[in-house]
Amino acid sequence: MTLTRSQARIKLKFSSTDNRGKLIEALQKAALLEFSTIPPYLTALYSIQDKTSQAFQTLRSVILEEMLHLNLASNLMNSIGGSPQFIGLVPDYPTYIFNINPPSGPYVQLMAASPEVLQDIFMAIEQPAPSDAPPQLEDPMTIGQFYKAIELLFEQCVAEDPNIFDNDTGLQRTDLYFGSGGGKAIYVNSLETAKQAINEIMQQGEGALPPDQRLYQKQQWGAYNYYGKRSDDTYGPILGTPFDLSHYFKFKDLADGTIPIGDTYPMLPNPSPDKFTSPWTRELADLFDGCYGLLVKTLQALFGTQTEPDPYFTVIVPLMQSVFPVLATQLMQLPVLADSDPNVGPNAGPCFQYVDTSLEQLVTQAQQLNNDLQAAATADPTLQSLAANVNTVYQTLEDISGQTADRNLRTLL
């Protein structure tokens, strides 16, 4: 089933009256907040046609760091006995980043990359908190204020219960690979390590300040190296520079043309499967949303349950590497309406609607679509590329199914 937006609201209101309960609630909302940025950022990433460009690599580095932030927020929650929940809570798009009542913050949409999207949406999400901005747990104006309030809650909880970290669930992860993204996962077992994790999130993106202003006045230097084009024409960390650009300033470089975005696919803003009438488009969109539902369920298993085999390397990595980019890029090359020109658009795109489909059903769905396309491509050579892409997705899902068969992870998928 697909959740309605009202069922998936991120409400920054708190029901707990004790500090530990408030902290667990706040960290749950932090995990959802980090997760909610990934679909719009991925959509913009996939819309860039030149996958070797600096724009693509810059945006990809932000997404990898957002995945790290999700890891850190989950570790913070697990360190005091909580486990993040995603099923039934991920937002529909478009949505507000602070989906409260009344909603506030940037209006987050699924759109192709453009200077306007980078400036009006992405930079607004990562808007720096002024150095004198107070911590704000409920209805914060910036994400930085929200994390500052979380840090204060940790201090209060540790003062009330010095043994609070004895509640650790044992489900923290520090072994996840985030490629060319900056930073590292931190195992949280003390107030000091909790602050380190929060500081890393804030410095990389949420609440990040310009290099001449330090939110943490005790810190004398930046914590990360600058990522960019190196002398050998590869993209990666340039050692020795004091600051890695925060997400805000990476987006600013893209928005103002310092890093040219280049050509993008003419994707329909905020696509919905119900709008797709051209052949194969609806089927691909439904398959994408089923795979997205699989990702959501796997994330909950990753940080909430002891399972075999490892959910990250068995399911999440194949989805992120061989399913989402293939399906999303293919959707962006298919017109929304029948008989439309895909070079002009509007074209389809990933909808990121949560659909609760079992892995077994998803494999069957992919197999049927694959069979249909292979047969159609025999008669129509123009469908061969589409058929090859769907076959890649089907083979990936088959591989995931084989690796999880008769294992306890399979029961969660």
Order of alpha helices (4+ residues) and beta strands (2+ residues): alpha-alpha-beta-beta-alpha-alpha-beta-beta-alpha-alpha-alpha-alpha-alpha
